[in-house]
Amino acid sequence: MMNSLTALVAKLDYPPAPVMLLSTLACCAFIFGGGYWFKRADERAKREREALKAAANSPSDGSAKIP
């Protein structure tokens, strides 16, 4: 995404300021959006691991439990 955007802007000899601003904002949104998505996925995985660990350590009464 960022490489293709940079290549498109680079084809212009002297891109105007609004084009540069929009491309910079798009690249920043891509970077920070990906970081936010990765952080949420990591937190979700941690909660799932904790639930599995709690289910494995809890005393079992013979019934199947899905965490």
DANOR-V184540 format. One line per field, one symbol per residue. burial: 1 if it has 16 or more other ideal C-beta (glycine too) atoms within 10 Angstrom, else 0. A space follows every 10 residues. Layout:
burial: ???
This chain:
burial: 0000000010 0000000000 0010000000 0000000000 0000000000 0000000000 0000000
